[in-house]
Amino acid sequence: MDFPDLVAREGFPPGTQVTTFAAPGGRVFRAAQPGRGFELLLTDEAVEMYGEGPTLALVLGRLREAAEAGLPPLEPGQTCVRQTFVGD
């Protein structure tokens, strides 16, 4: 299943864009709305420990919850607030 399909199935609030990109040590997932944003870094270690499917479901669920609650505002020149999901 491709990423856009998974995002569509998660039921994000209207106007929320969800993207992903590679980062050192893992993959970043970003939920953004105009002037707002939140990121989760999913470490390679977490994927190895818990599996790709469960970790992706957890990350998308957390991003959806954050989007429903209201993403943190972005100030000019700032990046999104980021949390990291690591393996134990």
TIRO-2110 file (N, C-alpha, C; in Angstrom, 1 decimal):
// TIRO-2110
0.8, -1.2, 0.0, N, 1, A
0.0, 0.0, 0.0, CA, 1, A
0.9, 1.2, 0.0, C, 1, A
0.5, 2.2, -0.8, N, 2, A
1.3, 3.4, -0.8, CA, 2, A
1.0, 4.5, 0.2, C, 2, A
1.9, 5.3, 0.5, N, 3, A
1.8, 6.3, 1.6, CA, 3, A
0.6, 7.2, 1.5, C, 3, A
0.3, 7.8, 0.3, N, 4, A
-0.9, 8.6, 0.2, CA, 4, A
-2.2, 7.9, 0.5, C, 4, A
-2.3, 6.6, 0.2, N, 5, A
-3.5, 5.8, 0.5, CA, 5, A
-3.6, 5.6, 2.0, C, 5, A
-2.5, 5.3, 2.6, N, 6, A
-2.5, 5.2, 4.1, CA, 6, A
-2.9, 6.5, 4.8, C, 6, A
-2.4, 7.6, 4.3, N, 7, A
-2.8, 8.9, 4.9, CA, 7, A
-4.3, 9.1, 4.7, C, 7, A
-4.8, 8.8, 3.5, N, 8, A
-6.2, 9.0, 3.2, CA, 8, A
-7.1, 8.2, 4.1, C, 8, A
-6.7, 7.0, 4.4, N, 9, A
-7.5, 6.1, 5.3, CA, 9, A
-7.4, 6.5, 6.7, C, 9, A
-6.4, 7.3, 7.1, N, 10, A
-6.3, 7.7, 8.5, CA, 10, A
-7.3, 8.7, 8.9, C, 10, A
-7.9, 9.5, 8.0, N, 11, A
-8.9, 10.4, 8.3, CA, 11, A
-8.4, 11.7, 8.9, C, 11, A
-7.4, 12.3, 8.3, N, 12, A
-6.9, 13.6, 8.8, CA, 12, A
-7.9, 14.7, 8.6, C, 12, A
-7.9, 15.7, 9.5, N, 13, A
-8.8, 16.8, 9.3, CA, 13, A
-8.6, 17.5, 7.9, C, 13, A
-9.6, 18.1, 7.3, N, 14, A
-9.5, 18.7, 6.0, CA, 14, A
-8.4, 19.8, 6.1, C, 14, A
-7.6, 19.9, 5.0, N, 15, A
-6.6, 20.9, 5.0, CA, 15, A
-5.3, 20.5, 5.6, C, 15, A
-5.2, 19.3, 6.1, N, 16, A
-3.9, 18.8, 6.7, CA, 16, A
-3.1, 18.1, 5.6, C, 16, A
-1.9, 18.5, 5.4, N, 17, A
-1.0, 17.8, 4.5, CA, 17, A
0.0, 17.0, 5.3, C, 17, A
0.1, 15.7, 4.9, N, 18, A
1.0, 14.8, 5.5, CA, 18, A
2.1, 14.4, 4.5, C, 18, A
3.4, 14.6, 4.9, N, 19, A
4.5, 14.2, 4.0, CA, 19, A
5.5, 13.4, 4.8, C, 19, A
6.4, 12.8, 4.1, N, 20, A
7.5, 12.1, 4.8, CA, 20, A
8.8, 12.3, 4.0, C, 20, A
9.9, 12.2, 4.7, N, 21, A
11.2, 12.4, 4.0, CA, 21, A
12.3, 11.7, 4.9, C, 21, A
13.3, 11.2, 4.2, N, 22, A
14.4, 10.6, 4.9, CA, 22, A
15.2, 11.6, 5.7, C, 22, A
15.7, 11.1, 6.9, N, 23, A
16.5, 12.0, 7.8, CA, 23, A
17.6, 11.0, 8.3, C, 23, A
18.7, 11.6, 8.8, N, 24, A
19.7, 10.8, 9.4, CA, 24, A
19.2, 9.9, 10.5, C, 24, A
19.3, 8.6, 10.4, N, 25, A
18.9, 7.7, 11.5, CA, 25, A
17.4, 7.3, 11.4, C, 25, A
16.7, 7.8, 10.4, N, 26, A
15.3, 7.4, 10.3, CA, 26, A
14.5, 8.1, 9.2, C, 26, A
13.3, 8.3, 9.5, N, 27, A
12.3, 9.0, 8.6, CA, 27, A
11.5, 9.9, 9.3, C, 27, A
11.3, 11.1, 8.8, N, 28, A
10.4, 12.2, 9.4, CA, 28, A
9.1, 12.2, 8.7, C, 28, A
8.0, 12.2, 9.5, N, 29, A
6.6, 12.3, 9.1, CA, 29, A
6.1, 13.7, 9.6, C, 29, A
5.6, 14.5, 8.7, N, 30, A
5.1, 15.8, 9.0, CA, 30, A
3.7, 16.0, 8.7, C, 30, A
2.9, 16.6, 9.6, N, 31, A
1.6, 17.0, 9.4, CA, 31, A
1.6, 18.6, 9.4, C, 31, A
1.0, 19.2, 8.4, N, 32, A
1.1, 20.6, 8.3, CA, 32, A
-0.3, 21.2, 7.9, C, 32, A
-0.6, 22.3, 8.5, N, 33, A
-1.8, 23.1, 8.1, CA, 33, A
-1.2, 24.5, 7.9, C, 33, A
-2.0, 25.4, 7.3, N, 34, A
-1.4, 26.8, 7.1, CA, 34, A
-1.0, 27.4, 8.4, C, 34, A
0.4, 27.7, 8.4, N, 35, A
0.9, 28.3, 9.6, CA, 35, A
1.2, 27.4, 10.8, C, 35, A
1.0, 26.1, 10.6, N, 36, A
1.1, 25.2, 11.7, CA, 36, A
1.8, 23.9, 11.3, C, 36, A
2.4, 23.2, 12.2, N, 37, A
3.1, 22.0, 11.8, CA, 37, A
3.6, 21.2, 13.0, C, 37, A
3.7, 19.9, 12.8, N, 38, A
4.2, 18.9, 13.8, CA, 38, A
4.9, 17.8, 13.1, C, 38, A
6.0, 17.3, 13.6, N, 39, A
6.8, 16.2, 13.0, CA, 39, A
7.1, 15.1, 14.0, C, 39, A
7.2, 13.9, 13.5, N, 40, A
7.6, 12.8, 14.2, CA, 40, A
8.8, 12.1, 13.5, C, 40, A
9.9, 11.9, 14.2, N, 41, A
11.0, 11.2, 13.6, CA, 41, A
10.9, 9.8, 14.1, C, 41, A
10.7, 8.9, 13.1, N, 42, A
10.7, 7.4, 13.3, CA, 42, A
12.1, 6.9, 13.1, C, 42, A
12.7, 6.4, 14.1, N, 43, A
14.1, 6.0, 14.0, CA, 43, A
14.1, 4.6, 13.3, C, 43, A
15.2, 4.3, 12.6, N, 44, A
15.4, 3.0, 12.0, CA, 44, A
15.4, 1.9, 13.1, C, 44, A
15.9, 2.3, 14.3, N, 45, A
16.0, 1.3, 15.4, CA, 45, A
14.5, 0.9, 15.8, C, 45, A
13.6, 1.9, 15.9, N, 46, A
12.2, 1.6, 16.2, CA, 46, A
11.6, 0.7, 15.2, C, 46, A
11.8, 0.9, 13.9, N, 47, A
11.2, 0.1, 12.9, CA, 47, A
11.7, -1.3, 13.0, C, 47, A
13.0, -1.5, 13.3, N, 48, A
13.6, -2.8, 13.4, CA, 48, A
13.0, -3.5, 14.6, C, 48, A
12.8, -2.8, 15.7, N, 49, A
12.3, -3.4, 16.9, CA, 49, A
10.8, -3.8, 16.9, C, 49, A
10.0, -2.9, 16.3, N, 50, A
8.6, -3.1, 16.4, CA, 50, A
7.9, -3.4, 15.1, C, 50, A
8.6, -3.3, 13.9, N, 51, A
8.1, -3.6, 12.6, CA, 51, A
7.6, -2.4, 11.9, C, 51, A
7.7, -2.4, 10.6, N, 52, A
7.3, -1.3, 9.8, CA, 52, A
5.8, -1.0, 9.9, C, 52, A
4.9, -2.0, 9.8, N, 53, A
3.5, -1.7, 9.8, CA, 53, A
3.0, -1.1, 11.1, C, 53, A
3.4, -1.7, 12.3, N, 54, A
2.9, -1.1, 13.6, CA, 54, A
3.5, 0.3, 13.8, C, 54, A
4.7, 0.5, 13.5, N, 55, A
5.3, 1.8, 13.7, CA, 55, A
4.7, 2.9, 12.8, C, 55, A
4.4, 2.5, 11.6, N, 56, A
3.8, 3.5, 10.7, CA, 56, A
2.3, 3.8, 11.1, C, 56, A
1.6, 2.8, 11.6, N, 57, A
0.3, 3.0, 12.1, CA, 57, A
0.3, 3.9, 13.3, C, 57, A
1.3, 3.7, 14.2, N, 58, A
1.4, 4.5, 15.4, CA, 58, A
1.7, 6.0, 15.0, C, 58, A
2.7, 6.2, 14.1, N, 59, A
3.1, 7.5, 13.7, CA, 59, A
1.9, 8.3, 13.1, C, 59, A
1.2, 7.6, 12.1, N, 60, A
0.1, 8.3, 11.5, CA, 60, A
-1.1, 8.6, 12.5, C, 60, A
-1.3, 7.7, 13.4, N, 61, A
-2.3, 7.9, 14.4, CA, 61, A
-1.9, 9.1, 15.3, C, 61, A
-0.7, 9.2, 15.7, N, 62, A
-0.2, 10.3, 16.5, CA, 62, A
-0.3, 11.7, 15.8, C, 62, A
0.1, 11.6, 14.5, N, 63, A
0.0, 12.9, 13.7, CA, 63, A
-1.5, 13.3, 13.5, C, 63, A
-2.4, 12.3, 13.3, N, 64, A
-3.8, 12.7, 13.2, CA, 64, A
-4.3, 13.3, 14.5, C, 64, A
-4.0, 12.7, 15.6, N, 65, A
-4.4, 13.2, 16.9, CA, 65, A
-3.9, 14.6, 17.1, C, 65, A
-2.6, 14.9, 16.7, N, 66, A
-2.1, 16.2, 16.9, CA, 66, A
-2.8, 17.2, 16.0, C, 66, A
-3.2, 16.8, 14.7, N, 67, A
-3.9, 17.6, 13.8, CA, 67, A
-5.3, 17.9, 14.3, C, 67, A
-5.9, 17.0, 14.9, N, 68, A
-7.3, 17.2, 15.5, CA, 68, A
-7.2, 18.1, 16.7, C, 68, A
-6.2, 18.0, 17.5, N, 69, A
-6.1, 18.9, 18.7, CA, 69, A
-5.6, 20.3, 18.3, C, 69, A
-5.0, 20.4, 17.1, N, 70, A
-4.5, 21.7, 16.7, CA, 70, A
-3.0, 21.7, 16.7, C, 70, A
-2.4, 21.7, 15.5, N, 71, A
-1.0, 21.7, 15.4, CA, 71, A
-0.3, 22.9, 16.0, C, 71, A
0.9, 22.8, 16.5, N, 72, A
1.6, 24.0, 17.0, CA, 72, A
1.8, 25.0, 15.9, C, 72, A
1.7, 26.3, 16.3, N, 73, A
2.0, 27.4, 15.3, CA, 73, A
3.4, 27.5, 14.9, C, 73, A
3.7, 27.8, 13.7, N, 74, A
5.0, 28.1, 13.1, CA, 74, A
5.3, 29.6, 13.2, C, 74, A
6.4, 29.9, 13.7, N, 75, A
6.9, 31.3, 13.6, CA, 75, A
7.8, 31.4, 12.4, C, 75, A
7.9, 32.6, 11.8, N, 76, A
8.8, 32.7, 10.6, CA, 76, A
10.2, 32.3, 11.0, C, 76, A
10.8, 31.5, 10.1, N, 77, A
12.1, 31.0, 10.3, CA, 77, A
12.3, 29.8, 11.2, C, 77, A
11.2, 29.3, 11.8, N, 78, A
11.2, 28.1, 12.7, CA, 78, A
10.8, 26.9, 11.9, C, 78, A
11.3, 25.8, 12.5, N, 79, A
10.9, 24.5, 11.9, CA, 79, A
9.7, 23.9, 12.8, C, 79, A
9.1, 22.8, 12.4, N, 80, A
8.0, 22.2, 13.2, CA, 80, A
8.5, 21.7, 14.5, C, 80, A
7.6, 21.6, 15.5, N, 81, A
7.9, 20.9, 16.7, CA, 81, A
8.1, 19.4, 16.3, C, 81, A
9.1, 18.8, 16.9, N, 82, A
9.4, 17.4, 16.5, CA, 82, A
9.5, 16.5, 17.7, C, 82, A
8.8, 15.3, 17.6, N, 83, A
9.0, 14.3, 18.6, CA, 83, A
9.8, 13.1, 17.9, C, 83, A
10.4, 12.3, 18.7, N, 84, A
11.1, 11.2, 18.2, CA, 84, A
10.6, 9.9, 18.8, C, 84, A
10.4, 8.9, 17.9, N, 85, A
10.0, 7.6, 18.3, CA, 85, A
11.2, 6.6, 18.1, C, 85, A
11.7, 6.2, 19.3, N, 86, A
12.9, 5.3, 19.3, CA, 86, A
12.6, 3.9, 19.8, C, 86, A
13.4, 3.0, 19.4, N, 87, A
13.3, 1.6, 20.0, CA, 87, A
13.8, 1.6, 21.4, C, 87, A
13.4, 0.7, 22.2, N, 88, A
13.9, 0.6, 23.6, CA, 88, A
15.2, -0.1, 23.7, C, 88, A
END
